[in-house]
Amino acid sequence: MGNSTAIRSRGRSRSKQALSGRAKNAKGSTSIEPPLKRDKKSIFPLMDTLEILSWILANCFLGLWYNSIGTIASWRGIDYAVQIELNLDQILPVVKEMIIPYMLVYIIPFSYIIICIYQKGIKKSLHKARVMYLTQILMMSTCYILYITFPVSIKSISLNKPTSSSSSSLLNMTYSFVHTGMTKFCALPSMHVAHLFSIAWISKEETIKGWKYIYFFAIITLFSTILTKAHFIMDVITGLMLAYIFDIFCYKPLKKYYNKIQVDYDFTSSSSAAGGVSSSAPKSGSSNNKQKEIHKWSEIIRILLIILFPLTIFNGMCYLQEYTGSSVDIIGMFQGKELN
């Protein structure tokens, strides 16, 4: 009885040793190196930052096409304002104080990126910046096409300018900035409303902190666009429709695509160029060299895009300004120079 018990215990201990040995061997054969971590001195965080700045510059330069596009629209000699203007447009009063939220719209895209970086860091904010700014640039380009296709002048409702005696007031000065310095032929749709509601919906999708405040600000801006007499009511409605269309058919597909290819997993780890890390068996030297080559060329292409994308839009802006003789004159806007 005692002998049988001793034999069983020895058998159990041998089986345990065999199992532990197999586990060690298995562990040794499929050992995975820890994923490559970014060195604080690495160039890649700087590259991510430069790419985000490139998107911001491209967006700003495209926005400066505004008056040139309005001039081209005015050359057509067509004005659909009569068809879309409502009696309510003329009845609603001018509320000059609403010019403040109207002007603050310009800082919202930058605020979105700053909040993303603060909340998630540069690495995870990169693909969010790509998707958001690409959506805004495509939407802005669509607005420009619509402005030329369906010219709408807001001259009939933008005659409520401040008198010269009160021009020293900052509020009246800002009001004059909008109504005398910006073209009157870029009305349908309202780019202000389209931009802000698009970013509000994107902020909600990305669960950005403070997205409710952006939503609230978007609603305030909707009313400010009408009460400052910068747009017709129909301009605001079409701006909302455009934002919704681009949210469904542009932003969401782009987001799905970037999530699929894991764009937020940066170039260093996606190619694993430096370490040749693999989730399965270790790769051969030739495979690692191929990865390094792909990584090198992807970074070269990325650098070229960072430089060329905003530069191309800037050159387009310069060409349009020379062609039309019209530009966004910031100093002239404050001086109250009248445009078309």
Secondary structure, DSSP 4 states (H G I P E B T S, - for coil): -HHHHHHHHHHHHHHHHHHHHHHHHHHHHT--PPPPPPPTT-SHHHHHHHHHHHHHHHHHHHHTTHHHHHHHHHHT----HHHH--HHHHHSPP-GGGHHHHHHGGGHHHHHHHHHHHHHHHHHHHHHHHHHHHHHHHHHHHHHHHHHHS----GGG---PPPGGGTTSHHHHHHHHHHHHS-SS--SS-HHHHHHHHHHHHHHHTT-TTHHHHHHHHHHHHHHHHHTTSS-HHHHHHHHHHHHHHIIIIIHHHHHHHHHTTTTS-HHHHHTTTT---SSSPPPHHHHHHHHHHHHHHHHHHHHHHHHHHHHHHHHHHHHHHHHS----HHHHHHT----
